[in-house]
Amino acid sequence: MRKLVAGINMTIDGICDHTAIIPDDEIHQHYTDLLRNADTILYGRITYNLMEYWRDLAKSPSGEKSMDDFAFAMDNIPKIVFSNTLKNVDWHSAKLSHQPLKEAVLELKQQSGKDILVGSRSLIIQLMHLNLIDEFQLCIHPVIAGKGSPLFKNISDRKIFKLLKKKVFGSGAIILYYAPIPEQ
């Protein structure tokens, strides 16, 4: 069975906002490697629209190796987009899901292949409620945003996790790798 990995960037105060963090070459390289070691990424509409930036960068590289490498990896990984408002997607490596989230993810997990990534805050919350996430990779940046959308908004049930490992970056950002512990 394939593993579903939730990977997301956040600030110290738990806010998921790509404009609040300051990724560097080391972090871009980490996420490039993560994408290359997976074969599917799941997005909601908002994050999908945000990630279209990387499609454009892949078409017109910046000359910054770490950003360009990430853009190429992002451009190539198959994306499945879950949206109630989008009618189509125009990225060559993306498709719009017409299945309910739970059904689609359960089907993907049964297929052979590499890890499945989920990088949208809204999908992470939904999939956590469905107990379908196998690993959380929370990249916490040394920034306090002060406002924005917290990752664990509207979570009312207690969840317990086991720390698998951690990775510290030169910038002071840290990725905490957690596995959920099923409730007894």
TAFENRA-V73976 format. One record per residue. N is the residue number from 1. RES is the residue in three letters. PSI is psi in degrees with one decimal (NA if undefined). D_CENTER is the distance of its C-alpha to the mean C-alpha in whole Angstrom. Layout:
BEGIN
{{N;RES;PSI;D_CENTER} {N;RES;PSI;D_CENTER}}
END
This chain:
BEGIN
{{1;MET;136.0;20} {2;ARG;152.5;16} {3;LYS;136.7;13} {4;LEU;117.7;10} {5;VAL;122.4;8} {6;ALA;114.1;5} {7;GLY;126.9;4} {8;ILE;149.9;5} {9;ASN;142.1;8} {10;MET;166.1;11} {11;THR;172.6;15} {12;ILE;-35.7;17} {13;ASP;15.8;18} {14;GLY;13.9;15} {15;ILE;132.9;14} {16;CYS;99.9;11} {17;ASP;108.2;12} {18;HIS;-21.1;12} {19;THR;-13.6;15} {20;ALA;-19.7;16} {21;ILE;165.1;15} {22;ILE;82.9;17} {23;PRO;144.6;15} {24;ASP;-174.1;17} {25;ASP;-41.9;18} {26;GLU;-41.6;17} {27;ILE;-41.6;14} {28;HIS;-41.0;13} {29;GLN;-41.3;15} {30;HIS;-48.3;13} {31;TYR;-28.7;9} {32;THR;-46.3;12} {33;ASP;-40.6;13} {34;LEU;-46.1;10} {35;LEU;-39.9;10} {36;ARG;-21.8;13} {37;ASN;12.9;13} {38;ALA;167.5;11} {39;ASP;9.4;13} {40;THR;142.0;11} {41;ILE;138.9;7} {42;LEU;135.5;8} {43;TYR;152.1;8} {44;GLY;174.8;10} {45;ARG;-46.6;13} {46;ILE;-48.3;12} {47;THR;-37.4;9} {48;TYR;-48.4;10} {49;ASN;-38.5;14} {50;LEU;-40.7;12} {51;MET;-15.0;11} {52;GLU;-19.9;14} {53;TYR;-42.0;15} {54;TRP;-29.9;14} {55;ARG;-45.1;16} {56;ASP;-37.9;19} {57;LEU;-35.6;19} {58;ALA;-33.4;19} {59;LYS;-33.7;22} {60;SER;80.3;24} {61;PRO;150.8;22} {62;SER;-20.1;23} {63;GLY;-10.6;25} {64;GLU;109.4;22} {65;LYS;-48.8;21} {66;SER;-39.1;18} {67;MET;-41.8;17} {68;ASP;-42.7;18} {69;ASP;-43.0;17} {70;PHE;-42.3;14} {71;ALA;-43.0;15} {72;PHE;-41.8;16} {73;ALA;-42.4;14} {74;MET;-38.9;11} {75;ASP;-34.4;14} {76;ASN;-28.0;15} {77;ILE;134.4;12} {78;PRO;133.9;13} {79;LYS;137.8;11} {80;ILE;124.7;12} {81;VAL;130.0;12} {82;PHE;119.0;14} {83;SER;142.7;16} {84;ASN;-9.8;19} {85;THR;-31.8;21} {86;LEU;139.6;20} {87;LYS;-23.4;22} {88;ASN;166.4;21} {89;VAL;146.6;18} {90;ASP;14.7;20} {91;TRP;130.6;18} {92;HIS;-27.9;19} {93;SER;13.2;16} {94;ALA;149.8;15} {95;LYS;150.7;17} {96;LEU;128.8;17} {97;SER;137.9;17} {98;HIS;5.3;20} {99;GLN;155.5;20} {100;PRO;149.5;19} {101;LEU;-50.6;15} {102;LYS;-47.5;17} {103;GLU;-45.3;19} {104;ALA;-42.9;17} {105;VAL;-42.4;14} {106;LEU;-39.7;18} {107;GLU;-44.8;19} {108;LEU;-41.6;16} {109;LYS;-26.7;16} {110;GLN;-19.2;20} {111;GLN;156.8;20} {112;SER;155.3;20} {113;GLY;-171.4;18} {114;LYS;-176.1;15} {115;ASP;154.9;12} {116;ILE;129.9;10} {117;LEU;149.9;6} {118;VAL;126.6;4} {119;GLY;13.9;2} {120;SER;130.7;5} {121;ARG;-47.9;8} {122;SER;-39.5;10} {123;LEU;-37.2;9} {124;ILE;-44.9;8} {125;ILE;-47.9;12} {126;GLN;-44.1;13} {127;LEU;-29.4;12} {128;MET;-41.5;13} {129;HIS;-30.7;16} {130;LEU;-1.7;17} {131;ASN;40.3;17} {132;LEU;-7.5;14} {133;ILE;128.8;12} {134;ASP;-28.5;13} {135;GLU;139.6;11} {136;PHE;132.2;9} {137;GLN;97.9;9} {138;LEU;111.4;9} {139;CYS;110.2;10} {140;ILE;120.1;13} {141;HIS;147.6;15} {142;PRO;63.5;19} {143;VAL;142.0;19} {144;ILE;120.5;20} {145;ALA;-37.5;19} {146;GLY;-22.4;22} {147;LYS;160.1;20} {148;GLY;-165.0;17} {149;SER;114.7;15} {150;PRO;146.5;15} {151;LEU;-47.5;12} {152;PHE;40.0;14} {153;LYS;142.0;17} {154;ASN;28.3;19} {155;ILE;116.1;18} {156;SER;-13.9;22} {157;ASP;141.2;22} {158;ARG;135.5;22} {159;LYS;139.0;20} {160;ILE;140.2;20} {161;PHE;155.4;18} {162;LYS;128.1;20} {163;LEU;121.8;18} {164;LEU;-44.0;18} {165;LYS;176.2;18} {166;LYS;156.6;17} {167;LYS;124.0;17} {168;VAL;134.2;18} {169;PHE;157.0;18} {170;GLY;-27.1;21} {171;SER;-11.9;20} {172;GLY;-8.7;20} {173;ALA;153.6;16} {174;ILE;137.7;16} {175;ILE;126.3;13} {176;LEU;124.5;14} {177;TYR;119.0;13} {178;TYR;146.0;14} {179;ALA;133.6;15} {180;PRO;142.3;17} {181;ILE;117.7;20} {182;PRO;140.6;22} {183;GLU;141.3;24} {184;GLN;NA;28}}
END
